[in-house]
Amino acid sequence: MTGTPAPASTGHRHFAADLSSQGAIQGLIVAIVGYASSVAVVIKGLTAVGASEAEIASALLFVGLTMGVASIILSMRSRMPVSVAWTTPGMALLAATGAVAGGFPAAVGAFILVGLLVIVAAFWSPLARLIAAIPKSIANAMLAGVLLKLCLAPFVALKELPLTALTILGVWLVMMRFARLWAVPAAVLVALGAILVQGGAANIGGFHLPQPLVIAPRFTVEALFGLALPLFVVTMASQNITGLAVLSTFGFRHPMREGLSVTGGLSAISAIFGAPTINYAAITAALCAGAEAHPDPARRYIAAVFSGIGYILFTLLAAIAAALVLHASPILIEAAAGLALIGAFGGAIKAATEDEAERLPALLTFLVTASGLSLFGIGGAFWGLVLGWSVRGLFRFEIRR
């Protein structure tokens, strides 16, 4: 893709003049695709770390609000199509890590720490350089290890619910062939249909707005090393850095400090309501930054603004989504979540193993992370990162000698 440089100064431009139906519709499509494709991953991750139905509804309410507000603020200020999203790989990390000592309050403490670390990375360059120094192979191997279990779920479901799982998988494959953008939302729709047929509608209890819940955080050593640090690495390496790179391919150079300070600050504040971390969008970023949003690059920010509006509107459904998913067969939700992550898993495996000199450290990182190893209450993602980086350093030291 050849990027067309965005105007260096667009302060004189007016939103009303730039508004277009093409940009508005594309932005709402981005919100629908982004939400439907990964909300199951978010709910699965929150459930795994001990959140209740009411806490999940509160989390979805505030993560939707922060995603929407951040997308609107960053796009309007810069006149660039800056999409903000929840950290889908990070939510997969929660699902893989499971409950930590201290329960959901400890996870909330980890969310707050991640938000603060993102702010520190925005203003303290040594931390940003440290994250950038994490080898791509090791970071992607850790991500692949985190994603593996959920990516296996659609095929595990074939054993437990063969007809339903085969239908979901078949719809996903057909849509991947003919309408890739809508493949995961279509699979999620089929899964929701199956949940309703199985009696899930009885658990919704009618339409009702989600209620905010303040959750007193707990800060524990186990959650710091087992959850906060791996979540910070995944958020920075697989989301923020990637999201900025996607924007740059279309000619948009968004100031990282501004993006990190806004997303980190909103994440730290909304975490007390159970909301997970937000970041630069990686997958949906191209949908707002490309020509589909508008032929004129200077007017593509409208799509990102409307994606933010869409995310805010989706918060009205937070309570229903939480009730419906939590009363469904867990394997169905895991299957839908796994299909949403297969593309990310494939990309992570490719990036982790393409350099032969770093393949062994990357494979060790992947295997330790995927194993579910827990030492001293700290999960496998941290130990995989430590082992892989250490082995890589040892091998490079030997080569230099």
Secondary structure, 3 states (H helix, E strand, C coil): CCCCCCCCCCCCCCHHHHCCHHHHHHHHHHHHHHHHHHHHHHHHHHHHCCCCHHHHHHHHHHHHHHHHHHHHHHHHHHCCCCCEEECHHHHHHHHHHCCCCCHHHHHHHHHHHHHHHHHHHHHCHHHHHHHHHCCHHHHHHHHHHHHHHHHHHHHHHHHHCHHHHHHHHHHHHHHHHHCHHHHHHHHHHHHHHHHHHCCHHHHCCCCCCCCCCCCCCCCCHHHHHHHHHHHHHHHHHHHHHHHHHHHHHCCCCCCHHHHHHHHHHHHHHHHHHCCCCEEECCCCHHHHHCCCCCCCHHHCHHHHHHHHHHHHHHHHHHHHHHHHHHCCCHHHHHHHHHHHHHHHHHHHHHHHHCCHHHHHHHHHHHHHHHHCCCECCECHHHHHHHHHHHHHHHHHHHHHC
